Amino acid sequence: MSQTSSLSGFSAAQGHSEPDVRTIPIVTFGLALSGFFAVSYIVCILGYLLAPGLPVQHQFLEVFLPGFTLLTWPSFFLGLVESVLLGWYVALLFGWLYNFFLRRAA
């Protein structure tokens, strides 16, 4: 397999695309991480609405999601969009760095 790989984690060795099992496929990682953050955000908001007496501090969302305040519809959708964007940010940065250093070590 070729040591060079694209952002999607596939190598172009020998004219066909096969996954390089060592690299992180950034698109797949971005979708998975964005979905994870979005579902976690929704579960957190549902917990706030359905069980407000739980000893959970929901104010941490305001730290990680700029412009978010508990709880209005525009703020809910802003938090959801920011959760997805945060997932893509982490996936792009971590995936690129991991793949970069993996190629350097090879």
N, C-alpha and C positions, 0 to 999 in steps of 0.2 A: 504494500500500500504506500502511496505517496505521503511524504511528511507534510505536504501543504494541504490544507483543507479549507473549505469555504465556511462562511458564517453558519450555514445550515448543518455542518458537521459531516459533509460528504466529501470524499476525495474523487478526483477525476482520473485516477489511475486506470490505465488500459482501456480507456474509452467508455467506461460505464461507471455509474454512481453506486457505490456501496458505502454504508456508514463506517466511519472510522470509530471503533468502539472506545477509543481512549478520549476522544474529544467530546465536548458538550455541544449537542445540537442547540444552538442559541434560540431558534424559533420555537422549538418544542419546549425548551426550558422557560422561555418568556411566557408562553401560553399557560404552562402549568403553574408558574409562580404568580402570574397575574390572577389566574383563577383562584388559587389558594388565598391570596390576599383579599380578593373580592368576597369570597365565601366567608372568610374569617371576619371581615368587616360587617357583613350582613348578620352573622351570628352574634357579634358583639352588640349591634344596634337592637336586634331582637331581644337579647338578654336585658338590655337597658329598658326596653318598652314592656316586656312581659314579666320581669322580676326586678323591679326597681329597688327592692330591699336588699339585694345581694351586695356583699361587701367588695364590689369590684369598682375600681376607679376608671371611669370612662373618659376622664379628662385627658388621659394620655393620647387619645385620638387627636386632640387639638394640637399636641406637640408635633406629631408625625404628619398630620394633614393640614397644611397651611390654609387658613380661611374657614376651617370646619368649626362649627359650634353645635352643641346639643340643643335641640334638634328641630330643624325645619326641613321641609321638602327640598328646597334648593341646596341646603347644607348637606342633606343626605346624599343627593346625587353628586355633589362636589366631592364628598368623601369617597364615594364609589369610584368615580373617575380617577381621583388621586391614588386610590389603592391599586387600580389597574396600572397606572403609569409608574408607580413605585415598583411593582412587580417587573415591568419591562426594564426599568432603570437598573435594578439589581441583576436581572438576567443578562442584559447587554454588557454591563461592566464586569461582573463576575465571570460570565462565560467567555468574554474576550480575553480577560486576564488569564484565566485558567488555560485556555487553548494556546495563548501566546507563550506562556511559560512551559507548557507541555512540549510545544514545538522546539523551544530553545533547549530543553533538556535532552531532546532526542538526538 
